[in-house]
């Protein structure tokens, strides 16, 4: 227990508990990259993780800016962090650390290095429309596309389809089918096309289709 004294001799009869615990050790993160748009799930592997409501992850930019978010306990060797939306100052190398008590994030030498990337943007989709059965190949043009098979993807109004990398400004996506049976006017509808380079975080900038 922890108690307090004003004169160095007589300690208060009331006290609170304080627990010591081992310092967490971080080994690696998966994945090691994510978009600044946020939403990606990063798994940290290591040792001495504790199942506590104070469990937290800290993202620190090279110029010292800090964003903290809560972490989810998986096991004593694994926790999950949901990447928050990050400002542009976080682009590039980011120090990722965690704390069991939400306070002791350790020094830079204790942290893992991950990479924050610009969110992909879409400025043109060719063609700009298609039949509800889907299946056609859409040419998607924009910026900040990255060649990551299995992760690069397009969202057509929330329906996700894998993307094929052509260049950092051009990818191809197969248009998924759309069910209009529950719409009062089923003749046409418009959805927004967005792109993700990590399979989770889709850029805020999209184009109608």
N, CA, C and O of each residue as an XYZ file, in Angstrom:
836
protein
N       0.820     -1.205      0.000
C       0.000      0.000      0.000
C       0.862      1.266      0.000
O       2.014      1.251      0.435
N       0.282      2.356     -0.495
C       0.963      3.644     -0.518
C       0.223      4.592      0.404
O      -0.987      4.774      0.273
N       0.953      5.203      1.348
C       0.366      6.193      2.246
C       1.231      7.439      2.248
O       2.357      7.417      1.750
N       0.704      8.542      2.815
C       1.351      9.854      2.734
C       1.579     10.429      4.126
O       0.789     10.209      5.044
N       2.683     11.175      4.265
C       2.977     11.879      5.509
C       3.312     13.330      5.210
O       3.890     13.635      4.167
N       2.953     14.226      6.120
C       3.296     15.643      5.992
C       4.560     16.005      6.758
O       5.225     16.992      6.445
N       4.893     15.183      7.784
C       6.054     15.532      8.610
C       7.204     14.539      8.498
O       8.216     14.688      9.183
N       7.066     13.558      7.667
C       8.136     12.581      7.488
C       8.126     11.455      8.511
O       8.979     10.569      8.468
N       7.173     11.481      9.423
C       7.139     10.455     10.467
C       5.775      9.775     10.573
O       5.674      8.549     10.589
N       4.731     10.600     10.646
C       3.402     10.057     10.863
C       2.684      9.907      9.516
O       2.383     10.890      8.839
N       2.425      8.674      9.157
C       1.771      8.387      7.882
C       0.265      8.219      8.079
O      -0.187      7.724      9.111
N      -0.484      8.629      7.092
C      -1.942      8.529      7.165
C      -2.360      7.076      7.333
O      -1.716      6.163      6.815
N      -3.445      6.883      8.063
C      -3.938      5.526      8.284
C      -4.573      4.956      7.017
O      -4.591      3.741      6.821
N      -5.084      5.818      6.174
C      -5.662      5.349      4.909
C      -4.551      5.216      3.869
O      -3.556      5.938      3.918
N      -4.725      4.311      2.951
C      -3.716      4.076      1.921
C      -4.387      3.504      0.676
O      -5.550      3.105      0.709
N      -3.648      3.473     -0.400
C      -4.120      2.867     -1.641
C      -3.076      1.853     -2.093
O      -1.926      1.889     -1.656
N      -3.491      0.961     -2.962
C      -2.581     -0.076     -3.438
C      -1.813      0.403     -4.669
O      -2.327      1.179     -5.475
N      -0.584     -0.069     -4.798
C       0.256      0.214     -5.965
C       0.931     -1.088     -6.364
O       1.524     -1.772     -5.530
N       0.837     -1.426     -7.644
C       1.393     -2.700     -8.096
C       2.568     -2.473     -9.029
O       2.508     -1.623     -9.917
N       3.634     -3.228     -8.829
C       4.777     -3.237     -9.739
C       4.549     -4.333    -10.790
O       3.961     -5.373    -10.495
N       5.011     -4.091    -11.989
C       4.919     -5.121    -13.024
C       6.137     -5.033    -13.933
O       6.821     -4.011    -13.986
N       6.390     -6.105    -14.632
C       7.543     -6.146    -15.536
C       7.340     -5.167    -16.691
O       6.210     -4.914    -17.107
N       8.427     -4.628    -17.196
C       8.380     -3.698    -18.320
C       8.108     -4.478    -19.605
O       8.807     -5.448    -19.896
N       7.090     -4.063    -20.385
C       6.820     -4.769    -21.643
C       8.008     -4.649    -22.611
O       8.682     -3.621    -22.657
N       8.243     -5.693    -23.362
C       9.278     -5.672    -24.398
C       8.614     -5.889    -25.743
O       7.914     -6.882    -25.939
N       8.829     -4.967    -26.671
C       8.221     -5.057    -27.999
C       9.190     -5.731    -28.957
O      10.365     -5.368    -29.020
N       8.694     -6.718    -29.706
C       9.543     -7.463    -30.633
C       9.316     -7.049    -32.085
O      10.274     -6.738    -32.793
N       8.065     -7.041    -32.534
C       7.782     -6.616    -33.906
C       6.300     -6.278    -34.045
O       5.471     -6.662    -33.219
N       5.994     -5.546    -35.119
C       4.608     -5.158    -35.415
C       4.210     -5.705    -36.775
O       5.042     -5.839    -37.672
N       2.913     -6.023    -36.919
C       2.376     -6.516    -38.188
C       1.036     -5.843    -38.469
O       0.125     -5.974    -37.652
N       0.867     -5.128    -39.586
C       1.896     -4.795    -40.570
C       2.771     -3.661    -40.062
O       2.518     -3.109    -38.992
N       3.792     -3.314    -40.820
C       4.695     -2.232    -40.423
C       4.379     -0.943    -41.183
O       5.164      0.004    -41.139
N       3.259     -0.896    -41.867
C       2.867      0.282    -42.639
C       1.367      0.476    -42.524
O       0.626     -0.477    -42.286
N       0.922      1.711    -42.693
C      -0.504      2.018    -42.655
C      -0.707      3.424    -43.200
O       0.237      4.206    -43.316
N      -1.941      3.725    -43.528
C      -2.287      5.033    -44.066
C      -2.605      6.008    -42.940
O      -3.095      5.611    -41.883
N      -2.323      7.288    -43.174
C      -2.632      8.311    -42.175
C      -4.133      8.500    -42.001
O      -4.564      9.174    -41.065
N      -4.949      7.907    -42.903
C      -6.385      8.025    -42.753
C      -6.883      7.276    -41.528
O      -7.972      7.554    -41.026
N      -6.078      6.312    -41.037
C      -6.429      5.561    -39.827
C      -7.326      4.366    -40.097
O      -7.746      4.129    -41.230
N      -7.611      3.625    -39.051
C      -8.497      2.467    -39.143
C      -7.790      1.139    -39.271
O      -8.413      0.095    -39.075
N      -6.490      1.142    -39.597
C      -5.753     -0.110    -39.754
C      -5.520     -0.781    -38.403
O      -5.378     -0.114    -37.378
N      -5.484     -2.112    -38.421
C      -5.213     -2.885    -37.211
C      -3.746     -3.313    -37.217
O      -3.295     -3.991    -38.140
N      -3.012     -2.916    -36.188
C      -1.606     -3.280    -36.053
C      -1.454     -4.201    -34.845
O      -1.862     -3.856    -33.735
N      -0.872     -5.360    -35.067
C      -0.621     -6.318    -33.985
C       0.816     -6.144    -33.502
O       1.755     -6.218    -34.294
N       0.982     -5.916    -32.214
C       2.309     -5.819    -31.603
C       2.593     -7.129    -30.883
O       1.804     -7.572    -30.048
N       3.716     -7.744    -31.207
C       4.147     -8.964    -30.520
C       5.298     -8.617    -29.575
O       6.157     -7.798    -29.902
N       5.304     -9.244    -28.410
C       6.333     -8.965    -27.420
C       6.139     -9.806    -26.175
O       5.670    -10.941    -26.253
N       6.496     -9.258    -25.035
C       6.366     -9.978    -23.767
C       5.832     -9.052    -22.679
O       5.924     -7.829    -22.787
N       5.276     -9.649    -21.636
C       4.821     -8.948    -20.422
C       3.661     -7.986    -20.668
O       3.570     -6.952    -20.006
N       2.780     -8.307    -21.605
C       1.583     -7.502    -21.807
C       0.534     -7.919    -20.774
O       0.456     -9.088    -20.396
N      -0.275     -6.952    -20.320
C      -1.257     -7.213    -19.278
C      -2.655     -6.850    -19.756
O      -2.832     -5.895    -20.513
N      -3.641     -7.610    -19.313
C      -5.035     -7.370    -19.662
C      -5.608     -6.314    -18.716
O      -6.229     -6.637    -17.703
N      -5.382     -5.032    -19.072
C      -5.823     -3.929    -18.224
C      -6.549     -2.894    -19.081
O      -6.217     -2.726    -20.255
N      -7.539     -2.197    -18.511
C      -8.246     -1.162    -19.276
C      -7.354      0.023    -19.631
O      -7.701      0.817    -20.506
N      -6.212      0.151    -18.965
C      -5.289      1.257    -19.238
C      -4.307      0.944    -20.365
O      -3.484      1.791    -20.713
N      -4.377     -0.252    -20.937
C      -3.464     -0.655    -22.001
C      -3.561      0.344    -23.156
O      -4.652      0.637    -23.645
N      -2.405      0.862    -23.586
C      -2.442      1.883    -24.628
C      -1.306      1.774    -25.624
O      -0.265      1.182    -25.339
N      -1.520      2.356    -26.805
C      -0.500      2.439    -27.850
C      -0.178      3.909    -28.103
O      -1.061      4.767    -28.082
N       1.092      4.177    -28.338
C       1.523      5.546    -28.617
C       2.213      5.610    -29.975
O       3.104      4.816    -30.276
N       1.781      6.573    -30.789
C       2.397      6.840    -32.089
C       3.125      8.172    -31.970
O       2.523      9.183    -31.607
N       4.427      8.172    -32.276
C       5.228      9.383    -32.113
C       5.959      9.694    -33.411
O       6.672      8.847    -33.950
N       5.780     10.912    -33.909
C       6.416     11.329    -35.159
C       7.876     11.705    -34.898
O       8.298     11.834    -33.749
N       8.637     11.879    -35.978
C      10.062     12.202    -35.840
C      10.269     13.572    -35.211
O      11.320     13.829    -34.624
N       9.272     14.461    -35.327
C       9.414     15.781    -34.716
C       8.774     15.866    -33.330
O       8.613     16.954    -32.776
N       8.408     14.697    -32.773
C       7.969     14.661    -31.378
C       6.483     14.747    -31.132
O       6.055     14.714    -29.978
N       5.672     14.855    -32.180
C       4.221     14.861    -31.976
C       3.748     13.470    -31.559
O       4.250     12.458    -32.049
N       2.782     13.435    -30.655
C       2.330     12.171    -30.068
C       0.821     12.030    -30.198
O       0.074     12.974    -29.944
N       0.383     10.847    -30.595
C      -1.040     10.483    -30.584
C      -1.149      9.147    -29.854
O      -0.445      8.192    -30.183
N      -2.034      9.085    -28.865
C      -2.205      7.879    -28.048
C      -3.603      7.319    -28.269
O      -4.575      8.067    -28.376
N      -3.692      5.999    -28.336
C      -4.981      5.337    -28.485
C      -5.009      4.100    -27.587
O      -3.957      3.607    -27.180
N      -6.183      3.606    -27.283
C      -6.291      2.411    -26.451
C      -5.871      1.183    -27.243
O      -5.946      1.162    -28.471
N      -5.429      0.165    -26.525
C      -5.012     -1.092    -27.137
C      -5.927     -2.212    -26.661
O      -6.527     -2.127    -25.589
N      -6.024     -3.258    -27.466
C      -6.832     -4.435    -27.117
C      -5.912     -5.590    -26.762
O      -5.010     -5.935    -27.526
N      -6.144     -6.181    -25.610
C      -5.341     -7.304    -25.139
C      -5.734     -8.579    -25.880
O      -6.913     -8.924    -25.958
N      -4.738     -9.271    -26.419
C      -4.960    -10.562    -27.054
C      -4.370    -11.669    -26.199
O      -5.025    -12.679    -25.940
N      -3.129    -11.478    -25.761
C      -2.455    -12.422    -24.875
C      -1.289    -11.686    -24.225
O      -1.047    -10.515    -24.520
N      -0.581    -12.361    -23.358
C       0.568    -11.727    -22.700
C       1.705    -11.440    -23.672
O       2.674    -10.769    -23.316
N       1.591    -11.943    -24.899
C       2.622    -11.703    -25.912
C       2.081    -10.983    -27.142
O       2.792    -10.845    -28.138
N       0.814    -10.515    -27.086
C       0.242     -9.898    -28.288
C      -0.866     -8.912    -27.917
O      -1.759     -9.235    -27.134
N      -0.797     -7.703    -28.490
C      -1.860     -6.713    -28.336
C      -2.183     -6.131    -29.708
O      -1.382     -6.224    -30.639
N      -3.358     -5.532    -29.819
C      -3.781     -4.937    -31.080
C      -4.034     -3.450    -30.909
O      -4.676     -3.031    -29.946
N      -3.532     -2.655    -31.837
C      -3.769     -1.220    -31.850
C      -4.537     -0.844    -33.116
O      -4.198     -1.306    -34.206
N      -5.557     -0.019    -32.983
C      -6.242      0.539    -34.140
C      -5.605      1.895    -34.417
O      -5.629      2.791    -33.573
N      -5.039      2.029    -35.607
C      -4.338      3.271    -35.944
C      -5.337      4.422    -36.002
O      -6.317      4.342    -36.742
N      -5.110      5.491    -35.239
C      -6.004      6.650    -35.317
C      -5.689      7.477    -36.564
O      -4.664      7.264    -37.212
N      -6.560      8.405    -36.891
C      -6.241      9.326    -37.988
C      -5.060     10.180    -37.555
O      -5.055     10.746    -36.462
N      -4.056     10.265    -38.427
C      -2.820     10.954    -38.076
C      -2.621     12.179    -38.958
O      -2.936     12.138    -40.148
N      -2.102     13.271    -38.395
C      -1.811     14.464    -39.202
C      -0.621     14.224    -40.117
O       0.098     13.235    -39.972
N      -0.419     15.141    -41.064
C       0.629     14.979    -42.070
C       2.030     14.952    -41.472
O       2.959     14.459    -42.111
N       2.198     15.466    -40.271
C       3.523     15.470    -39.629
C       3.999     14.058    -39.295
O       5.170     13.861    -38.973
N       3.100     13.075    -39.369
C       3.459     11.692    -39.059
C       3.922     10.911    -40.284
O       4.304      9.748    -40.155
N       3.898     11.512    -41.454
C       4.319     10.803    -42.655
C       5.761     10.340    -42.534
O       6.624     11.085    -42.071
N       6.021      9.097    -42.955
C       7.362      8.531    -42.852
C       7.491      7.647    -41.632
O       6.522      7.011    -41.217
N       8.673      7.602    -41.055
C       8.923      6.746    -39.892
C       8.170      7.247    -38.662
O       8.163      8.439    -38.357
N       7.545      6.310    -37.972
C       6.793      6.598    -36.747
C       7.245      5.618    -35.676
O       7.415      4.429    -35.947
N       7.440      6.115    -34.461
C       7.790      5.249    -33.337
C       6.512      4.755    -32.676
O       5.673      5.551    -32.256
N       6.369      3.436    -32.585
C       5.185      2.812    -31.988
C       5.579      2.130    -30.693
O       6.454      1.265    -30.680
N       4.938      2.515    -29.610
C       5.222      1.903    -28.314
C       3.909      1.611    -27.598
O       2.848      2.070    -28.021
N       3.985      0.849    -26.517
C       2.773      0.539    -25.751
C       3.087      0.556    -24.263
O       4.238      0.429    -23.847
N       2.033      0.718    -23.476
C       2.185      0.753    -22.022
C       1.022      0.020    -21.385
O      -0.127      0.169    -21.802
N       1.331     -0.777    -20.365
C       0.270     -1.481    -19.634
C      -0.587     -0.516    -18.823
O      -1.783     -0.744    -18.643
N       0.029      0.567    -18.331
C      -0.692      1.500    -17.469
C      -1.106      2.782    -18.195
O      -1.628      3.702    -17.566
N      -0.882      2.853    -19.495
C      -1.259      4.029    -20.255
C      -0.376      5.235    -20.009
O      -0.716      6.342    -20.427
N       0.758      5.043    -19.333
C       1.637      6.163    -18.985
C       3.094      5.908    -19.351
O       3.745      6.760    -19.956
N       3.602      4.738    -18.984
C       5.027      4.437    -19.160
C       5.298      3.838    -20.531
O       5.355      2.619    -20.691
N       5.464      4.718    -21.522
C       5.689      4.254    -22.889
C       7.169      4.024    -23.199
O       7.520      3.641    -24.315
N       8.021      4.254    -22.223
C       9.436      3.972    -22.398
C      10.135      4.991    -23.282
O       9.559      6.018    -23.640
N      11.373      4.700    -23.627
C      12.184      5.602    -24.441
C      12.071      5.217    -25.914
O      11.453      4.211    -26.262
N      12.672      6.028    -26.760
C      12.647      5.760    -28.194
C      13.304      4.426    -28.514
O      12.914      3.753    -29.469
N      14.300      4.039    -27.720
C      14.999      2.776    -27.967
C      14.111      1.571    -27.688
O      14.391      0.470    -28.161
N      13.033      1.776    -26.915
C      12.106      0.680    -26.608
C      11.026      0.519    -27.679
O      10.325     -0.493    -27.708
N      10.891      1.520    -28.560
C       9.785      1.546    -29.521
C      10.121      0.790    -30.803
O      11.281      0.511    -31.103
N       9.068      0.471    -31.544
C       9.202     -0.126    -32.868
C       9.076      0.968    -33.916
O       8.405      1.974    -33.688
N       9.711      0.779    -35.056
C       9.606      1.742    -36.140
C       8.643      1.220    -37.202
O       8.841      0.143    -37.765
N       7.605      1.996    -37.463
C       6.617      1.661    -38.496
C       6.536      2.848    -39.460
O       7.165      3.883    -39.237
N       5.764      2.690    -40.523
C       5.719      3.724    -41.554
C       4.294      4.201    -41.808
O       3.395      3.400    -42.062
N       4.103      5.511    -41.737
C       2.817      6.119    -42.065
C       2.888      6.682    -43.479
O       3.824      7.404    -43.823
N       1.896      6.348    -44.293
C       1.885      6.742    -45.696
C       0.729      7.685    -45.998
O      -0.267      7.717    -45.274
N       0.872      8.448    -47.068
C      -0.222      9.293    -47.522
C      -1.429      8.435    -47.892
O      -1.284      7.367    -48.486
N      -2.601      8.905    -47.539
C      -3.818      8.188    -47.912
C      -4.005      8.253    -49.419
O      -3.806      9.312    -50.014
N      -4.384      7.143    -50.051
C      -4.624      7.174    -51.491
C      -5.825      8.048    -51.825
O      -6.785      8.122    -51.058
N      -5.763      8.704    -52.971
C      -6.886      9.532    -53.425
C      -7.306      9.100    -54.826
O      -6.495      8.575    -55.590
N      -8.554      9.319    -55.153
C      -9.113      8.948    -56.458
C      -9.649     10.204    -57.120
O     -10.418     10.946    -56.510
N      -9.248     10.454    -58.373
C      -9.779     11.617    -59.090
C     -10.475     11.271    -60.395
O     -11.074     12.142    -61.026
N     -10.402      9.982    -60.820
C     -11.072      9.599    -62.062
C     -11.310      8.095    -62.092
O     -10.424      7.315    -61.743
N     -12.507      7.688    -62.508
C     -12.844      6.274    -62.701
C     -13.377      6.122    -64.123
O     -14.309      6.818    -64.525
N     -12.772      5.197    -64.884
C     -13.167      4.962    -66.281
C     -13.494      3.494    -66.480
O     -12.639      2.642    -66.238
N     -14.741      3.164    -66.928
C     -15.852      4.091    -67.149
C     -16.436      4.564    -65.817
O     -16.108      4.025    -64.760
N     -17.286      5.557    -65.877
C     -17.855      6.142    -64.659
C     -19.167      5.484    -64.248
O     -19.805      5.918    -63.289
N     -19.576      4.430    -64.975
C     -20.806      3.718    -64.619
C     -20.718      2.299    -65.154
O     -19.876      1.993    -65.999
N     -21.604      1.425    -64.649
C     -21.620      0.044    -65.095
C     -22.902     -0.644    -64.675
O     -23.684     -0.089    -63.903
N     -23.124     -1.847    -65.179
C     -24.346     -2.594    -64.874
C     -24.281     -3.150    -63.454
O     -23.196     -3.342    -62.904
N     -25.450     -3.407    -62.863
C     -25.513     -3.857    -61.471
C     -24.937     -5.252    -61.266
O     -24.591     -5.619    -60.143
N     -24.828     -6.035    -62.343
C     -24.257     -7.383    -62.198
C     -22.753     -7.355    -61.982
O     -22.159     -8.367    -61.609
N     -22.132     -6.203    -62.213
C     -20.698     -6.067    -61.995
C     -19.884     -6.859    -63.011
O     -20.378     -7.236    -64.073
N     -18.619     -7.100    -62.655
C     -17.756     -7.916    -63.494
C     -16.862     -7.153    -64.437
O     -15.874     -7.702    -64.927
N     -17.178     -5.905    -64.704
C     -16.350     -5.121    -65.623
C     -15.100     -4.618    -64.897
O     -15.087     -4.534    -63.669
N     -14.067     -4.290    -65.641
C     -12.832     -3.777    -65.076
C     -12.849     -2.255    -65.130
O     -12.957     -1.664    -66.204
N     -12.743     -1.632    -63.973
C     -12.702     -0.177    -63.887
C     -11.256      0.291    -63.791
O     -10.465     -0.265    -63.030
N     -10.922      1.300    -64.556
C      -9.607      1.942    -64.480
C      -9.725      3.080    -63.464
O     -10.496      4.021    -63.652
N      -8.949      2.974    -62.392
C      -9.034      3.960    -61.319
C      -7.747      4.779    -61.310
O      -6.649      4.228    -61.226
N      -7.893      6.102    -61.397
C      -6.748      7.004    -61.447
C      -6.754      7.915    -60.217
O      -7.807      8.364    -59.766
N      -5.569      8.174    -59.692
C      -5.466      9.029    -58.521
C      -4.026      9.234    -58.111
O      -3.167      9.518    -58.946
N      -3.762      9.089    -56.817
C      -2.407      9.310    -56.309
C      -2.150      8.439    -55.090
O      -3.076      8.014    -54.400
N      -0.870      8.181    -54.842
C      -0.398      7.459    -53.643
C      -0.804      5.982    -53.628
O      -1.002      5.403    -52.561
N      -0.927      5.375    -54.813
C      -1.202      3.941    -54.880
C       0.118      3.180    -54.673
O       1.178      3.634    -55.104
N       0.037      2.022    -54.011
C       1.211      1.211    -53.687
C       0.960     -0.226    -54.118
O      -0.141     -0.748    -53.945
N       1.981     -0.864    -54.679
C       1.849     -2.244    -55.173
C       1.919     -3.225    -54.005
O       3.006     -3.604    -53.567
N       0.746     -3.634    -53.502
C       0.667     -4.586    -52.393
C      -0.409     -5.618    -52.721
O      -1.566     -5.438    -52.343
N      -0.047     -6.689    -53.414
C      -1.019     -7.726    -53.761
C      -1.723     -8.268    -52.515
O      -1.084     -8.572    -51.508
N      -3.028     -8.381    -52.602
C      -3.807     -8.881    -51.475
C      -4.276     -7.787    -50.530
O      -5.187     -8.010    -49.732
N      -3.668     -6.608    -50.608
C      -4.045     -5.494    -49.735
C      -4.602     -4.313    -50.532
O      -5.572     -3.679    -50.117
N      -3.987     -4.026    -51.668
C      -4.471     -2.952    -52.522
C      -5.901     -3.278    -52.965
O      -6.149     -4.353    -53.510
N      -6.827     -2.369    -52.734
C      -8.231     -2.672    -53.016
C      -9.043     -1.412    -53.275
O      -8.635     -0.302    -52.933
N     -10.190     -1.613    -53.880
C     -11.150     -0.538    -54.155
C     -12.426     -0.792    -53.376
O     -12.819     -1.939    -53.161
N     -13.059      0.267    -52.962
C     -14.367      0.184    -52.318
C     -15.381      0.879    -53.203
O     -15.249      2.067    -53.495
N     -16.398      0.135    -53.632
C     -17.499      0.686    -54.415
C     -18.698      0.816    -53.475
O     -19.496     -0.112    -53.343
N     -18.815      1.959    -52.834
C     -19.914      2.163    -51.898
C     -19.878      1.202    -50.727
O     -20.926      0.855    -50.182
N     -18.679      0.759    -50.326
C     -18.542     -0.164    -49.203
C     -18.309     -1.604    -49.610
O     -17.909     -2.419    -48.779
N     -18.547     -1.935    -50.859
C     -18.269     -3.289    -51.368
C     -16.828     -3.302    -51.884
O     -16.484     -2.560    -52.805
N     -15.996     -4.146    -51.285
C     -14.554     -4.117    -51.541
C     -14.173     -5.127    -52.619
O     -14.656     -6.259    -52.637
N     -13.297     -4.687    -53.511
C     -12.786     -5.544    -54.580
C     -11.269     -5.396    -54.640
O     -10.757     -4.294    -54.442
N     -10.537     -6.481    -54.909
C      -9.076     -6.391    -55.005
C      -8.643     -5.495    -56.153
O      -9.317     -5.398    -57.179
N      -7.500     -4.840    -55.958
C      -6.977     -3.954    -56.987
C      -5.722     -4.522    -57.627
O      -4.960     -5.243    -56.982
N      -5.510     -4.201    -58.880
C      -4.300     -4.584    -59.605
C      -3.472     -3.336    -59.862
O      -3.941     -2.386    -60.490
N      -2.250     -3.345    -59.377
C      -1.379     -2.165    -59.474
C      -0.861     -1.986    -60.893
O      -0.341     -2.925    -61.497
N      -1.006     -0.780    -61.420
C      -0.428     -0.414    -62.710
C       0.709      0.586    -62.485
O       1.807      0.434    -63.022
N       0.422      1.603    -61.684
C       1.428      2.595    -61.324
C       0.956      3.294    -60.055
O      -0.119      2.985    -59.541
N       1.733      4.214    -59.555
C       1.363      4.927    -58.324
C       0.148      5.825    -58.531
O      -0.398      6.357    -57.565
N      -0.280      5.999    -59.782
C      -1.446      6.836    -60.083
C      -2.548      6.076    -60.825
O      -3.538      6.676    -61.244
N      -2.381      4.756    -60.990
C      -3.339      3.999    -61.798
C      -3.442      2.560    -61.297
O      -2.428      1.873    -61.170
N      -4.655      2.105    -61.013
C      -4.903      0.703    -60.683
C      -6.161      0.241    -61.407
O      -6.937      1.055    -61.908
N      -6.351     -1.070    -61.457
C      -7.551     -1.652    -62.033
C      -8.307     -2.419    -60.952
O      -7.700     -3.089    -60.116
N      -9.633     -2.316    -60.973
C     -10.469     -3.053    -60.026
C     -11.687     -3.623    -60.754
O     -12.297     -2.950    -61.585
N     -12.031     -4.865    -60.432
C     -13.243     -5.455    -60.985
C     -14.447     -4.960    -60.198
O     -14.497     -5.083    -58.974
N     -15.406     -4.403    -60.906
C     -16.585     -3.825    -60.251
C     -17.433     -4.935    -59.629
O     -17.828     -5.863    -60.335
N     -17.722     -4.868    -58.338
C     -18.554     -5.895    -57.704
C     -20.030     -5.684    -58.043
O     -20.421     -4.575    -58.407
N     -20.856     -6.728    -57.928
C     -22.288     -6.569    -58.200
C     -22.962     -5.716    -57.132
O     -22.469     -5.595    -56.011
N     -24.093     -5.131    -57.500
C     -24.849     -4.280    -56.582
C     -26.299     -4.722    -56.571
O     -26.927     -4.848    -57.623
N     -26.834     -4.961    -55.366
C     -28.219     -5.388    -55.211
C     -29.112     -4.162    -55.038
O     -29.014     -3.453    -54.036
N     -29.983     -3.914    -56.019
C     -30.891     -2.768    -55.952
C     -32.318     -3.169    -55.600
O     -33.234     -2.350    -55.680
N     -32.508     -4.432    -55.208
C     -33.869     -4.943    -54.985
C     -34.592     -4.222    -53.855
O     -35.822     -4.178    -53.845
N     -33.853     -3.654    -52.904
C     -34.489     -3.008    -51.761
C     -34.659     -1.511    -51.966
O     -35.139     -0.819    -51.067
N     -34.276     -0.999    -53.125
C     -34.410      0.426    -53.385
C     -35.739      0.710    -54.082
O     -36.178     -0.056    -54.940
N     -36.374      1.825    -53.701
C     -37.665      2.183    -54.307
C     -37.511      2.527    -55.780
O     -38.380      2.217    -56.595
N     -36.380      3.178    -56.119
C     -36.087      3.477    -57.519
C     -34.865      2.669    -57.910
O     -33.735      3.122    -57.730
N     -35.085      1.473    -58.446
C     -33.990      0.538    -58.717
C     -33.376      0.727    -60.093
O     -32.557     -0.086    -60.522
N     -33.765      1.796    -60.796
C     -33.238      1.988    -62.146
C     -31.767      2.383    -62.131
O     -31.009      1.979    -63.014
N     -31.359      3.159    -61.148
C     -29.963      3.603    -61.083
C     -29.621      4.007    -59.660
O     -30.503      4.365    -58.880
N     -28.360      3.951    -59.329
C     -27.870      4.448    -58.045
C     -26.413      4.810    -58.216
O     -25.748      4.326    -59.131
N     -25.917      5.658    -57.339
C     -24.536      6.117    -57.429
C     -23.797      5.781    -56.139
O     -24.327      5.981    -55.046
N     -22.582      5.273    -56.264
C     -21.761      4.943    -55.103
C     -20.429      5.672    -55.239
O     -20.107      6.212    -56.298
N     -19.668      5.678    -54.161
C     -18.376      6.362    -54.175
C     -17.266      5.319    -54.264
O     -17.311      4.290    -53.589
N     -16.272      5.595    -55.103
C     -15.135      4.693    -55.276
C     -13.947      5.249    -54.492
O     -13.524      6.385    -54.709
N     -13.421      4.444    -53.589
C     -12.251      4.830    -52.801
C     -11.230      3.707    -52.860
O     -11.562      2.581    -53.229
N      -9.991      4.008    -52.499
C      -8.895      3.041    -52.599
C      -8.195      2.888    -51.260
O      -8.048      3.848    -50.503
N      -7.761      1.655    -50.979
C      -6.954      1.351    -49.789
C      -5.666      0.669    -50.224
O      -5.682     -0.179    -51.117
N      -4.556      1.032    -49.601
C      -3.280      0.370    -49.889
C      -2.890     -0.635    -48.811
O      -1.907     -1.362    -48.958
N      -3.665     -0.674    -47.726
C      -3.373     -1.635    -46.668
C      -4.541     -2.578    -46.394
O      -4.489     -3.376    -45.458
N      -5.592     -2.489    -47.206
C      -6.729     -3.386    -47.071
C      -7.718     -3.001    -45.997
O      -8.721     -3.687    -45.801
N      -7.443     -1.885    -45.281
C      -8.324     -1.483    -44.178
C      -8.732     -0.016    -44.294
O      -9.919      0.305    -44.359
N      -7.747      0.857    -44.319
C      -8.018      2.286    -44.333
C      -8.229      2.804    -45.753
O      -7.301      2.794    -46.561
N      -9.448      3.258    -46.060
C      -9.750      3.781    -47.383
C      -9.664      5.300    -47.366
O     -10.175      5.951    -46.456
N      -9.015      5.853    -48.377
C      -8.848      7.298    -48.449
C     -10.172      8.033    -48.438
O     -11.177      7.521    -48.929
N     -10.175      9.232    -47.880
C     -11.405     10.029    -47.813
C     -11.792     10.598    -49.171
O     -12.958     10.908    -49.417
N     -10.793     10.731    -50.058
C     -11.057     11.298    -51.380
C     -11.495     10.212    -52.342
O     -10.722      9.297    -52.627
N     -12.698     10.287    -52.842
C     -13.218      9.285    -53.767
C     -13.932      9.943    -54.931
O     -14.056     11.166    -54.994
N     -14.403      9.105    -55.859
C     -15.143      9.593    -57.010
C     -16.438      8.808    -57.151
O     -16.482      7.623    -56.818
N     -17.505      9.459    -57.645
C     -18.775      8.744    -57.836
C     -18.687      7.758    -58.991
O     -17.935      7.961    -59.944
N     -19.478      6.673    -58.890
C     -19.545      5.670    -59.946
C     -21.002      5.289    -60.136
O     -21.315      4.450    -60.981
